[in-house]
């Protein structure tokens, strides 16, 4: 038996991609469930992951990597508890400790039964409503994504000490808010899933926008968001909005290779080389969104995914089914009070009914204080004026938008649009 | 040793680049991107940021109650900061060389701009006592 177990070990070498990060939330979920002290458990699991990253490539994979990580994390945790307890009240030691080895045997063999709830619970905790979005993002990437603090700091271009402090304060906030040990149900479950989806969406957007330069040193947050959303979808396969979110990410990320030109400049959707789009991701996204639409209440992520699917399925920009997109934006606007949605709807209206109709809709939107000084309003107006043949008006709008945007890539793009129109045709 | 390289722009009127022809813009943008990539690849780049235009800037002071008090729009100044790099280099001469390279960015008609770059040393921790 022992020999057989040894034979089943993989040979030393590089670890399978994402192995440690896939295991991270499962391991942390088990350890937190048992020991409750989230902050201490999270630190212990990070240490176990670092130990594994050092030892596994050298010694080969253990028979049960998950059990190995739980074992090491629990040892670190009890060592930490012992040290802490010894420092404070040595006499209280006996009541606070659970014999770790008994616990480990149980944890390793009970895989599957509570794993789903453990990981979900962990996601709910990291995306706790008491946390600011920035804190929830950092904590989710570390505790669920298994990224190191250094990697997260690099992705957001802040010093590592700043990110470490943000994560540590997030953990304190969660402790203070008190955590729930029962799985929420019904509307409460939907609300918590909504909070998690929002955090995952923000991680995806951050990677997608990559608005700060130089882009080359950023961790790939979009791929990480897709990986985590895929995991969430695996946990709640019947939730239509989580399915919609995964579809939206896949359908958007599918255009990644075509989104930027050789110098890193933005290439707008209608000018992208569609041969560069990732057909496999599009097929998967379309399948996911088609699966949810007929059998569920329509939610914002599903509608956005449906819009992305219409774009992705058009063989050329000219063949885009704008009427369908316009209808979907109308639906989306009734679901969310986001002025940018109304802005996009105006673009779709212009594509269907001509630029004059689009410009009329924009005029109606300028009264919204959230949009009045927003660079997107000027950018869209510039685009519609150009389509309407008003070159001078378009140039002025593009330049005003360039002046207001806080994204370097977008500013470059808008300046180039203005310069293009300003030159004699 | 770390240096901050600050790129300034004359305070009068809109950004010069606003009125450039497409080709000149492309050349300038391409230059800046390549420049940042080269610094990063050489292991000399600590950070680089471009700043939003100064018409969105505010000048803030603490009021008597300690709350932020603003004088509204950023006051007229001779020049304003448009972006900066922080580099980690072996010698001051290397920081000056990097600054000169940034300063030589191509401008209108592809001509060298000679943008003024202010080079300031970033303070560091005190030396370790023997």
Interface residues (C-beta under 8 A of the other chain):
Chain A: X157 X212 X213 X214 X216 X217 X263 X264 X265 X399 X402 X403 X404 X405 X406 X408 X412 X415 X416 X418 X419 X420 X422 X423
Chain B: X14 X15 X17 X18 X19 X20 X21 X22 X25 X26 X29 X30 X33 X36 X37 X40 X45 X47 X48 X49 X50 X52 X53 X55 X56
